[in-house]
Structures are given as C-alpha cells and as structure tokens.
C-alpha cells in the first residue's frame, strides 16, 4: 500500500513538472477566447489586457460606428470615456476594429446573402 502511494506521488510530481515545462516553453496550444463574433486574429501575449484610461479603440471609417457602440457599451462597466482614433499608429493598449471582407455579404441577422 505504501509503495502504491509513493508511486502515485512520484507520478503526480513528474506530471506537474512536465506540465510546467510545456507551459514555460510554449509547447501547449494557445487558449481560445470566448468572444463573439470570433476575431480573425488574436495576438496572445504574457500578462493581461487591461482596459484603462489609456485604452484606445482604433477604427476606420467603416468600423467607426461599431467603435462608438463599443465605447458606449464599455463606459458603464469601466467608467472610462475611451478614445477612438482612425490613425493606425502603434498603440500599446488598443482595441482594433477592422472589417473582414470574408464576412462582407452577411445580412442583418448574420446569414450570408448571395
């Protein structure tokens, strides 16, 4: 009985070490984001994305209305008047909204129109 417990402890420790190694060296697949609609691209980095007073929403003329809706949606939860810009310069803390041509022919309910 004691040898079974020792073996089990050994296997647990080995499993934890292997898991830490995979996690540290990026061998595991990236986590999936629960965002609807699913973004075409997510740039995963260490840490967390924090919406704060320096967060900017980057939009173009096509997505400016969506950016304004997003800002209005986030204001009650954050209390922040997020800035919207149409200049695609390098901003570290930004939410970028761009139209994907693949979905350009969606109808009002998100059903493809032909």
N, C-alpha and C positions, 0 to 999 in steps of 0.2 A: 504494500500500500504506500509506504514512504517513498519507494523508488518511482512509483507512478506519479506522485505529487511533484517530486523533484524533476522528473522528465517533463511534466506539464509546465512547471515554472520555467524550465530551460527553453522550451518551445515558445512560450509567451515572450520571453525576453528577446529571443532571436527574431521573432516576428516583428516586435516593436522596432528593433534596430534596423531591420530590412526596410520597414515602412518609412522610418526617418531618413534613411539613405535615399530611397526613391523620391521622397518629398524634397529633400535638400537639393538634389541634382536635376530636378525637373523631369524625372522619368515617368511621372504619372500624367494622365491626360488633364487638360485644363478643366476647371469646374464649369458647368453650364450656368448661364444666367437665366433667371426667371423674369424675362422682360417680354412683353407683348406690345407690338409686334417684335419678333426676334430681330435684333440688329444684324446687319450684314457682316460687321466686323466689331470685335471687342478686343481692345488692347489690354490684356491682363498684365498687371504689374504687382510688385510687392506692396503691401500696405492696404489702405482702404481709400476709396474715393469719398471725399467729404464735401458736401455742399455747404459752402460758407460764403461770406461777403465777397470773396474774390472769385467765386464761380461765375463763369460767363457762358452764355448759350450762343454758339456760333451757328448762324443760319445764312441761307442765301435768299434771294427774292422769292423763290418757290416755297421755301420752308419757313419764311418769316412768320406767317400766321400760326403755324404749328408751334414755333418758338414762343410766341406770345401766349398761346394756350398753355404751354408747359410752364412758363413763368407764373401765370395766374394760378395754375394747379399747385405749384410748389410753395407759393407765398404763404398760405395759411399754415402749412406744416413747418416751414422754416422761419417765417417772419422776415424773409430777405427779399428785397427788390432786385432780383437777379438782372444783370446787364445782358443785353442782346447786342451782338455785333455781326456785321456781314463781312468783316475782314478776316480772311482765313489765316491770320498770322499765328505763330506758335504761342499757344496759351497753355500753361501747365494744368490749370484746373478748369476744364471746359467740357461742356456737353455739346457735341457737334451733330446737327441735324442736316442730313443730305438726302435728296430724293434718289431712290434706286429705280433706274429705268426698267428693270425687270418687272416691277410692280406698277408701271405707269397706266396700265389698262384695267385697273380694278374699278368696279362700280362702287356705288355708295355703301354697300354692305360688305365690301371686301371680296366680292365674287368677280373673277376675271370676265371682262367683256370682250367679245370678239367682233 
